[in-house]
Amino acid sequence: MPSARNSRETRRQALEQARRAQARRKRRLRIGIWGGVAVVLAGAGTGIALALSGSGSSTPTTGATGSTGSIGSTGSTLPLSTLGTLQSTPAAGALGPEQVPIPSAPVLAATSAATAGQAIDGVSCNTSEQTLFHIHTHLTIFVNGQARQIPAGIGIPGAVSTQSQSGPFVESGNCFYWLHTHAADGIVHIESPVKRTFTLGNFFDEWGQPLGPDQVGPAHGKVTVIVNGRVFTGNPRNAPLGSRENLQLEVGTPLVAPETIDWSITGL
């Protein structure tokens, strides 16, 4: 009967919400542990302090104004004002299953069928997610001022999605690379058995897409990298992925003002 079906659907939705709430609580606990480490490291210096030696990372200080900052030995950052006039950030899309907006835009490039679980850049593909080092970065991509979507399932060969109330969510696959995406919202999950600094180059290699000063995936043109509201001047491949950072890749012009997300509602 319809009423019975409605009751079952209500119970199913309630169970799904409870399961996701539990997962968010576990994520908060893990992030809290590493967040405390990051705070201690950040207190030891000023400016942006992201070591790219592979021995660990800390969250950089941010800001859109000020003098030149540095990110390890692979690049520096400049104030956003050096880019001149920027196009307004487009309206955010609907919130996805991670409570992060999903761009209403075409996908930049599909996940790579060639990524079958072999080690990439020293990153293994494990049968379960590794959470000794667990952080998240948000990546946005624009091509000639138009948004491009980053697909779910990058870094998860044989990805299997479930349909949540807020859209598809990749929950399983043949294995998990230490960098991967669960939804098409630009959130890069970094879940590693070792604490080291990962870069955009590592992520794009897992994606199976080229990245350089003049190319992002299939899109060609001058590439601008914005990290937490500052302009990264090094090779885009070397841009580090830090905890709760907002990274933006722009190919060509016009350039778009940096997009940010509300991390406080994500549970990440």
C-alpha positions as CSV (number, residue, x, y, z in Angstrom):
1,M,0.0,0.0,0.0
2,P,1.2,3.6,-0.6
3,S,1.2,4.4,3.1
4,A,3.4,1.4,3.8
5,R,5.8,2.3,1.0
6,N,6.0,5.9,2.4
7,S,6.7,4.6,5.8
8,R,9.6,2.4,4.5
9,E,11.0,5.3,2.5
10,T,10.9,7.6,5.6
11,R,12.7,5.0,7.7
12,R,15.3,4.5,4.9
13,Q,15.9,8.2,4.7
14,A,16.3,8.4,8.5
15,L,18.8,5.6,8.5
16,E,20.8,7.2,5.7
17,Q,20.9,10.5,7.5
18,A,22.0,8.8,10.8
19,R,24.7,6.9,8.9
20,R,26.1,10.1,7.3
21,A,25.9,11.9,10.6
22,Q,28.0,9.2,12.2
23,A,30.5,9.3,9.4
24,R,30.8,13.1,9.8
25,R,31.4,12.7,13.6
26,K,34.3,10.2,12.8
27,R,35.7,12.7,10.3
28,R,35.6,15.5,12.8
29,L,37.5,13.4,15.4
30,R,40.2,12.5,12.9
31,I,40.5,16.1,11.7
32,G,40.6,17.3,15.2
33,I,43.6,15.2,16.0
34,W,45.6,16.4,13.0
35,G,44.2,19.9,13.3
36,G,45.9,20.1,16.7
37,V,49.2,19.1,15.2
38,A,48.8,21.7,12.4
39,V,48.2,24.5,15.0
40,V,51.4,23.6,16.8
41,L,53.4,23.6,13.6
42,A,51.8,26.9,12.4
43,G,52.9,28.6,15.6
44,A,56.5,27.9,14.9
45,G,56.7,30.4,12.0
46,T,54.9,33.2,10.2
47,G,53.6,33.4,6.6
48,I,52.8,30.4,4.6
49,A,54.6,27.4,6.0
50,L,54.1,24.4,3.8
51,A,57.1,22.1,3.4
52,L,57.3,20.3,0.2
53,S,60.0,17.8,1.2
54,G,57.5,15.0,1.7
55,S,58.1,15.0,5.5
56,G,54.8,16.6,6.5
57,S,52.6,19.7,6.1
58,S,50.9,22.5,8.0
59,T,48.1,24.8,7.2
60,P,49.3,28.1,5.6
61,T,48.3,31.5,6.8
62,T,46.1,33.2,4.2
63,G,45.1,36.6,3.0
64,A,44.5,38.6,-0.2
65,T,46.8,41.4,0.7
66,G,50.3,41.8,1.9
67,S,53.8,41.1,0.6
68,T,55.1,38.1,-1.3
69,G,54.7,34.8,0.6
70,S,56.5,31.5,0.0
71,I,55.4,27.9,-0.3
72,G,58.4,25.8,0.3
73,S,61.0,26.1,-2.5
74,T,58.6,25.5,-5.4
75,G,56.8,28.8,-5.6
76,S,55.7,32.0,-4.0
77,T,52.4,33.8,-3.6
78,L,51.3,37.3,-4.5
79,P,48.3,39.5,-3.5
80,L,45.2,38.8,-5.5
81,S,45.2,42.5,-6.6
82,T,48.1,41.7,-8.9
83,L,45.6,40.0,-11.2
84,G,43.6,43.2,-11.8
85,T,39.9,43.2,-12.3
86,L,38.2,39.8,-11.7
87,Q,34.9,38.5,-12.9
88,S,32.4,37.9,-10.2
89,T,32.2,34.4,-8.8
90,P,29.1,32.6,-10.3
91,A,26.2,31.6,-8.1
92,A,26.8,28.4,-6.2
93,G,25.2,25.2,-7.3
94,A,23.0,23.0,-5.1
95,L,24.6,21.5,-2.1
96,G,25.8,17.9,-2.7
97,P,26.1,15.0,-0.3
98,E,29.1,16.5,1.4
99,Q,27.2,19.8,1.9
100,V,29.4,21.5,-0.7
101,P,28.0,23.2,-3.8
102,I,28.2,21.1,-7.0
103,P,28.8,23.4,-10.0
104,S,26.1,23.4,-12.6
105,A,28.7,23.0,-15.4
106,P,30.1,20.4,-17.8
107,V,32.7,18.0,-16.5
108,L,36.3,19.0,-17.3
109,A,37.3,15.4,-18.1
110,A,36.1,12.0,-17.1
111,T,37.9,9.7,-14.7
112,S,40.7,7.7,-16.2
113,A,39.9,4.1,-17.2
114,A,43.7,3.5,-17.4
115,T,44.0,4.0,-13.7
116,A,43.6,0.4,-12.6
117,G,45.3,0.4,-9.2
118,Q,49.0,0.6,-10.0
119,A,51.1,2.9,-7.9
120,I,51.2,6.5,-9.1
121,D,53.8,9.0,-7.9
122,G,54.5,6.7,-5.0
123,V,50.8,6.6,-4.0
124,S,49.3,3.2,-3.6
125,C,45.7,2.1,-4.1
126,N,44.5,0.3,-1.0
127,T,41.5,-1.9,-0.4
128,S,40.3,0.5,2.3
129,E,40.8,4.2,3.0
130,Q,43.9,5.1,5.0
131,T,43.3,7.7,7.7
132,L,46.6,8.2,9.6
133,F,46.8,11.5,7.7
134,H,43.4,12.7,6.8
135,I,42.7,16.2,5.4
136,H,40.5,17.8,2.7
137,T,41.1,20.4,0.0
138,H,38.5,22.2,-2.2
139,L,39.4,22.6,-5.9
140,T,37.6,24.8,-8.4
141,I,38.3,25.0,-12.1
142,F,37.4,27.7,-14.6
143,V,38.1,27.7,-18.4
144,N,37.8,31.1,-20.0
145,G,35.6,32.3,-17.2
146,Q,33.3,29.2,-17.3
147,A,33.1,26.7,-14.5
148,R,34.1,23.1,-15.0
149,Q,33.0,20.2,-12.8
150,I,35.5,17.8,-11.2
151,P,34.0,14.3,-11.4
152,A,33.3,11.9,-8.5
153,G,35.4,8.7,-8.4
154,I,38.8,10.2,-9.2
155,G,41.3,7.9,-7.5
156,I,38.7,5.1,-6.9
157,P,38.9,2.5,-9.7
158,G,35.7,0.7,-10.2
159,A,33.8,3.4,-8.3
160,V,30.4,2.4,-7.1
161,S,27.9,5.2,-6.3
162,T,24.9,5.3,-4.1
163,Q,22.1,7.9,-4.5
164,S,21.7,10.2,-1.5
165,Q,19.1,12.9,-1.0
166,S,21.7,15.4,-2.3
167,G,23.0,13.4,-5.2
168,P,25.4,10.6,-6.1
169,F,28.1,9.7,-3.6
170,V,30.9,7.2,-4.3
171,E,31.1,4.9,-1.4
172,S,33.2,1.9,-2.7
173,G,35.4,0.7,-5.5
174,N,38.1,-1.8,-6.3
175,C,40.6,0.3,-4.2
176,F,41.2,3.8,-2.9
177,Y,44.2,5.9,-3.9
178,W,45.3,8.3,-1.1
179,L,43.9,11.2,-3.0
180,H,40.3,10.8,-4.3
181,T,36.9,12.3,-4.8
182,H,33.6,11.0,-3.5
183,A,31.3,13.6,-5.1
184,A,31.4,16.1,-8.0
185,D,31.9,19.0,-5.6
186,G,35.6,19.6,-5.9
187,I,36.5,18.1,-2.5
188,V,39.7,16.2,-2.7
189,H,40.0,13.7,0.1
190,I,43.6,13.1,1.2
191,E,43.6,9.9,3.3
192,S,47.1,8.5,3.6
193,P,49.1,6.0,5.8
194,V,52.0,8.5,5.8
195,K,52.0,12.2,6.6
196,R,53.5,14.1,3.7
197,T,52.6,16.9,1.4
198,F,50.7,16.1,-1.7
199,T,50.3,18.4,-4.7
200,L,47.9,19.2,-7.5
201,G,50.3,17.3,-9.8
202,N,49.7,14.1,-7.7
203,F,46.0,14.5,-8.0
204,F,46.0,15.2,-11.7
205,D,48.3,12.1,-12.3
206,E,45.7,10.0,-10.5
207,W,43.0,11.6,-12.6
208,G,45.0,10.8,-15.7
209,Q,45.0,14.4,-16.9
210,P,47.9,16.7,-17.8
211,L,48.6,19.8,-15.7
212,G,51.1,22.5,-16.4
213,P,51.6,26.3,-16.9
214,D,49.6,26.2,-20.1
215,Q,47.2,23.3,-19.7
216,V,44.6,21.9,-17.3
217,G,43.3,18.6,-18.6
218,P,42.0,19.1,-22.1
219,A,41.9,22.9,-21.7
220,H,44.8,24.9,-23.1
221,G,45.8,28.5,-22.2
222,K,47.7,30.4,-19.6
223,V,47.0,28.8,-16.2
224,T,46.5,31.0,-13.1
225,V,46.6,29.3,-9.7
226,I,44.9,30.9,-6.6
227,V,45.5,29.4,-3.2
228,N,43.4,30.8,-0.4
229,G,42.9,34.1,-2.1
230,R,46.6,34.6,-3.1
231,V,48.2,34.0,-6.5
232,F,50.6,31.0,-6.6
233,T,53.5,31.8,-8.9
234,G,55.1,28.4,-9.3
235,N,54.3,25.5,-11.6
236,P,50.6,24.5,-11.0
237,R,51.8,20.9,-10.5
238,N,53.7,22.0,-7.4
239,A,50.8,23.7,-5.6
240,P,50.4,21.9,-2.3
241,L,47.1,20.4,-1.1
242,G,46.6,21.6,2.5
243,S,43.9,21.1,5.1
244,R,40.7,23.0,4.4
245,E,42.3,25.1,1.6
246,N,40.5,26.6,-1.3
247,L,42.4,26.2,-4.6
248,Q,41.3,27.6,-7.9
249,L,42.7,26.8,-11.4
250,E,41.9,29.2,-14.1
251,V,42.7,28.6,-17.8
252,G,42.7,31.7,-20.1
253,T,40.6,34.8,-19.4
254,P,38.5,36.4,-18.0
255,L,39.7,35.5,-14.5
256,V,37.1,34.7,-11.9
257,A,37.2,35.9,-8.3
258,P,38.2,33.1,-5.9
259,E,35.4,30.8,-4.8
260,T,35.2,29.7,-1.2
261,I,33.1,27.2,0.7
262,D,31.7,27.1,4.2
263,W,33.8,24.3,5.8
264,S,31.9,24.6,9.0
265,I,28.8,22.9,7.6
266,T,30.6,20.1,5.8
267,G,31.8,17.9,8.7
268,L,35.0,17.4,6.8
